[in-house]
Amino acid sequence: YDVFENAAAHHAFDITEAICVDNPVKVRAGSLNDIAGADIVVNTAGLPTDWLTITPAENMAALKDSIVTCAAAVRDLAPEAIVISATNPLDPVNYYLWKVSGLKREQFLGFSYNDTLRLRKGVANYLGVPASDVEAFVAGGHDKTKVPLYSSLKVCGEPRVLLPEEMKGIEEGMAVEWRAFLDLGIKRSAGWTTASHVSRMVEAITGLRD
């Protein structure tokens, strides 16, 4: 479902063609009513945004009506669902969604893995190793409050202590890549990155339930 109905229909058409040979699942652009009885609801409400200028407070204000609509739909149609939010500013969105819904807080999860992936990629590029060999995590919000946890860094399964100049080099490289991404001027976030890893969250949740 998307308030921009043609965008949702376009994605549904494209995904259906992509998987038609390997998967019989049918994909369509639906409505909020289609979440009735759902086990999991993924909230990706967002607007085209200039990430270089907008503040988290401004972004939150722009999303407020959409969050209220989503909260009401979950409360009325899928009150037992696990709700995964993957939109920024993540913590305020997830908190407000829970408060407005009146449901149990344990039902609301936030997805904030993209910065961790970017850190792993940045470390890998700097050290000249595959990103799959790097383990490290980022804490905090998806803005200037995020903190790379270099103490969690492992390379090929072994702890790796970085020198200050190495950390600086990694962060400078990541900043250059992020600016190049924003300079493309598309005003959208990393949709494929988010979708790929939200699907892993869904698989983990459904696996636990089974």
N, C-alpha and C positions, 0 to 999 in steps of 0.2 A: 504494500500500500504506500502511496505517495500522494501528497496534495497536488503535486504536478503529475497528473494522471498519465499523460503521454510519456513522460520519462519512465514511469514504472512499466508501462506497456512495452516500451522500447527494450528495456532490460530483460523483461520476461521473454520477449520474442528472441532476443539474442542468446540468452541462456538456454532456452529450449533447443535451439539449433545446435548449440555447442555440445549438448549432452545427449542428443536424440539417439545416436548410434550405440552409446554405451549404457544409457540409463533410461528406463521407461517413465521416470518421474515427469509429471506435467507441471509446468511453471506458468503462472498467470498473474496479472496485476489484479489485486483484489481490493477489498474495502476493509475498513476497521471491523466490520461485523464478522469478517472471516477469522478473527482471532478467538471467536467463541469456543470455549473448552480447550484452548491451546495449553500444552504443557510448558512451552517456552515462548516468550515474546522478545524479539530483539528491537530495541529502540535506537534508530539511527537518525532521528529528527535533526535537521540542520539546514542552513541556508548558505548560498554562495558568499564567501567571506574573504576579506583582505586580511590575512593573518599577520601582516606586517604592521597594521594600524589598529585593528579592533582590540579592545580590552576584554578580558573574561566577563566583566560586569555587563558590558554592552552586548556581548554575544548572548549571555544569559537572558537579558531583557528581551532580545529579539526572539528567543525560543520559548518564552514563558507560555504563550497561548498554546503552542504545539504540545508542550509538556502536560498542560492541564487536560487537553483533549486525549492524549495518550493515557494518562492516569485514570481518567474516567472510563475509558474503553476497557482497560485491564480490570479495573474494579468491577465493572458491570458484566463483562463477558468472559473473563478468564481470571477469576479471583484466586485461583490456586497456582497460577503460572509463575515460573521463574522468569524474571525480567532482566535482560542484559542490556545495559545502556552503553552505546559506543559513540557518543557525541560529546563535544566539548562546549563549555568547561565541564569536564566529567563529574567531578565530585559534587558541585552544586546541582547539576542536572539530575544525578542519581538521587541525591538527598531530597530535592523538591518533588521528584516523581513519587518517591516513597511517601512523603508527607501528604501530598494531595490525594494519593490513592487511598490512604487509610489502611493499607494492608500491612502484613508483617514485614519488618525490615529485612529478615533473612531471605526474602524472595527477590531482593534487588542486588544485582551484581554490576560492577563497572568493568568495562574492557579498556585497559590502558597499556597495552603491550607494545604499541608501535615504537615508543621511545626506547624501550629495551632492545627491540630489533635494530633500531638505528645505531645504538651504542655498540652492539655486537658487530654490526657491519663496519662501523668506524674503527673499532679496535682491530678487526680483521684486515682492513685496508692498510692501517698504519703498520701492523706487524708483518704483513705479507703472508697471512694464513687464511684458510677457508673460514667463512663465518660459521659454518657448522661445527668448527672446532672451538668456538668461543662461547663461554658462559659468563654472563654478567647481567646486572639488573639496574633499572632506573626507578627511583621512587619520586613521589610528588606529582604535581599537576602537569598537564600538557602545555606548559608555558615556562616563564622564567623561574618558577618555583621547583622545577624538576631537578633531581639530584642524581648524578651517576654514582652508583655504589661500586667504586673500583675495588673495594675490599672483597666483593663477591666474585671478582674476575678469576676465571680459570681458562687455561688454554690447553687443549688436548687432555682435559681432565685434571690438570695440575694447577695449583694456585700460582698466580702470576702477579708480582708486585711491580707496579709501574713507578717510574721516576716522575717528578713534577713536570719536567719538560716533555715526557711522553704523553702524560695526560693532556697537557696544553696542545700538543701536536694533534692528538686524536680529536679534541673538541674543535680545533680550528678546521680540521678537515670535514667534520660533520657540519659545521656552520656553513662552509662553502657549498656543500651538497644541498643543504636545506634551502639556502638562498637561491641556488640554481633552480630548485623545484618550485619555489614560490614565484620566481621570475618568469616561469612559463605562463603565468597570468590566468590560470584556469579557475582559480578561486574555489577549489574543492580540496578535500583532504585525501589521504591515501586509501581510496576505496577498496582496491584489490588486496592490499596488505591487511586492512581491517577485516574484510570478509573472510580471507583465508584463515585467520586465527580465531575469529569469533566462531567459525564452524568447528574448530577444535574444542572450544569451550562447550558448545552444544553437544558434541560427541561425548565429552567427559561427563557432562551432566546426565545425559540419557543413559550412558553406561552405568553410572552409579545407581540410577533408578531401576535399571534392569536387574 
